[in-house]
Amino acid sequence: MTTPWPGRGTPLGATPDGDGTNFALWSSTADSVDLCLFDESGAETRIPLPEKTHHVWHGFLPGVAPRQRYGFRVHGGYDPANGLRHDPAKLLLDPYAKAIDGEFSPQPDIFTVGADSAGYVPRSVVVAAAQPPAGPKPLVPWDETVLYELHVRGFTRSHPAVPKNLRGTYAGLAHPAVIDHLTGLGVTTVELLPVHHFCTEPPISQRGLTNYWGYNSIGFLAPHGGYSASGTRGEQVTEFREMVAALHAAGLEVVLDVVYNHTAELGSDGPTLSFRGIDNAGYYRLAGDDRSRYIDYSGCGNTPDAREPYVLGLILDSLRYWVTELGVDGFRFDLAPALARSESEVDRLSPFFDAVHSDPVISAAKLIAEPWDLGPGGYQVGGFPPPWAEWNGKFRDTVRDFWRGRSGGVQDLGYRLTGSSDLYAREARQPFASVNFVTSHDGFTAFDLVSYNAKHNEANGEANRDGTDDNRSWNCGAEGPTDDAAINALRLRQVRNLLATTLLSTGVPMLVAGDELLRSQGGNNNAYCQDDATSWVDWELSDDATGMREFVGELVRLRRKSPVLRQRDFFDGRPAPTGDARKDLAWFRSDGAEMTADDWHSPGTVTLAMYLDGLGLRQRGPRGERVTDDSYLLVLHAGGDDTEFTLPGAEWSTSYEVVFDTAADSGLAAPTTYKAATAVAMRAHSLLLLRATDGDD
């Protein structure tokens, strides 16, 4: 047996230096720790770590090099009622592992105290230090950001231009044909569903399914091995870095959806894979009256205790690593309030917020919160401090309700179209704090939102009980696929309405991969376990899908060149500083008159127009120059009957040119100009965007 040198207690994890590797593991409750090395045949060698410094067990192993597979066995008390769950029969992953090799197989020995688990769990891998990321980052300003949420595997799994061996991998996402789609669409930032190494939960495996979305992390510093085309002995790290570099070279940022609110060890009856066997009470929030129970703010069985220094340190080290060594540009935090809770409440003075805001690397990244969890007071939309942006669930719900004809008035819609100042206009926050979306990975796709009234999740094996029933959807007259041409035309119009509203609203728009291609999940609104054509993007495009892609691309291009559509400051509804009488923002009803208080609150108001004055923009360019833009009139009509909308009078503009009309077959209207105060015909359930031309007709 190799005799270890004392080594050092920092950094945590496995650190090779050319002569060998230093191993360091924190545990405040262990009696001793064995390092377990595995050779190519799988044979295990156990080496007790000889030193302990401030609860960190450590040792240096000469000759141990990158690609070496390893794990830990931790000796100590087993007393669940007092929070102790040490069991040296369990092989444990290193919380600081930068690569993980092998699969998790939920066999009975995993769950049985004293039974050896080594044959059924993955191994940590020693990884060589990475070079700094090559090339500059895109550094897209928040107000110019267009997010595009995608799944690494599902986005390319069926892409015909990607070689078969690369489909569904990091390398596949870096393929030129895939990048061409992203840049052609005009998005600036891809938001990847979880890529931290994850495992499938045993109940899902027992149904013959997998955790497809990946919200079940077990390796906060390790790129998921299943998305690697090149190998899982450290190759996944290189492949991930090269993917980021390729996206950066195309001008695209990379944001990761990160899951620090729970781990794959689940509840009291879950598998012991890492943290639970290392220092259960140190890593997790436990119930005060019975420390065998886990406090669960995620609905997934446990919650890491971000109040504890070594847990918070792991989260921060993970975030820094992904930025500094793997090159990513930001993070979307799943169920973010769970990380900021004190005893039970969400605490804006929590150690988590303080640490993130004071860290020069992390605070400079794009930070996006999913601002809700399942704990008391967990709905925190609008409650995060700068520099955070938030998924705006109120935007999603309001826009869905309006276009399905259930809004009960338009009082909330005005806020959502203009950056949600009711939520974000305080504490120096700006409109880009609002991430505007109508669909995400969780729920219906845009096409299913207009094709189904109810969820159809039978394939998930949970008797259709899973997934939300609050879909705020409308099937346009038939449930699911239909041959009715009128219904199909209406559905396309409704998808255009939803996507146009998202891209023409102030704030940061987020699209979901495949919505621009009319992707359907067959009415499944919770496809978390569907690693098949249900979830994969279908690249065999119909004419309708091709037309929708072109429509979305034109919307993104207009947004990019029009600062008035992506304001850095909130509107105030007062005359702009250009000397004329026009306001920076004005609202009109269908007869061309400005909205009154009664109009806003009337449930009968189904038509709303928003005038944006581009000539009086308050923002300035990067060198201080005043920015000007065209002025636009956005008209939204959610009524079920055709109508007429009377354009505002000449004091606003002498004429208007149609830019987009969702009632047109493609949504791209033929150039048509109308004089001020003209009554313009509008189809039921349609949207118009007009450019104020001030006499240039």
Salt bridges, closest charged atoms under 4 A:
ASP34 OD2 - HIS75 NE2 2.89
GLU40 OE2 - ARG233 NH2 2.77
GLU44 OE2 - ARG46 NE 3.06
GLU44 OE2 - ARG73 NE 2.86
ASP87 OD2 - LYS90 NZ 3.24
ASP101 OD2 - ARG69 NH1 3.62
ASP116 OD2 - ARG46 NH2 3.55
ASP116 OD2 - ARG73 NH2 3.20
ASP143 OD2 - ARG566 NH1 3.57
ASP143 OD1 - ARG568 NH1 2.95
GLU149 OE2 - HIS441 ND1 2.72
GLU235 OE2 - ARG67 NH1 2.45
GLU253 OE1 - LYS366 NZ 2.82
ASP257 OD1 - ARG332 NH1 2.95
ASP289 OD1 - ARG293 NH2 2.90
ASP290 OD2 - ARG293 NE 4.00
ASP305 OD1 - ARG285 NE 3.98
ASP305 OD1 - ARG307 NE 2.77
ASP317 OD1 - ARG320 NH1 2.71
ASP329 OD2 - HIS248 NE2 2.71
ASP334 OD1 - ARG332 NH1 3.21
GLU343 OE2 - ARG307 NH1 3.19
ASP359 OD2 - ARG320 NE 2.60
GLU370 OE2 - ARG332 NH2 3.11
ASP373 OD1 - ARG341 NH2 2.74
GLU390 OE2 - ARG429 NH1 2.89
ASP397 OD1 - ARG396 NE 2.85
ASP397 OD1 - ARG472 NE 3.82
ASP401 OD1 - ARG404 NE 2.93
ASP401 OD2 - ARG472 NH1 2.63
ASP422 OD1 - ARG416 NH1 2.89
GLU427 OE2 - ARG348 NH1 2.79
GLU462 OE2 - ARG207 NH2 3.25
ASP469 OD1 - LYS455 NZ 3.14
ASP470 OD1 - ARG472 NE 3.39
GLU479 OE2 - HIS456 NE2 2.77
GLU516 OE2 - HIS181 NE2 2.80
ASP531 OD1 - ARG153 NE 2.85
GLU554 OE2 - ARG557 NH2 3.19
ASP572 OD2 - ARG574 NH2 3.20
ASP572 OD2 - ARG618 NH2 3.29
ASP580 OD2 - ARG582 NH2 3.55
ASP584 OD2 - ARG618 NH1 3.24
ASP591 OD1 - ARG589 NE 2.91
GLU594 OE1 - LYS583 NZ 3.00
ASP599 OD2 - ARG589 NH1 2.92
ASP613 OD1 - ARG582 NE 3.62
ASP630 OD1 - ARG691 NH1 3.96
ASP642 OD1 - ARG683 NE 3.80
GLU657 OE1 - ARG691 NH2 2.74
ASP694 OD2 - ARG582 NH1 3.56
ASP697 OD2 - LYS675 NZ 3.73
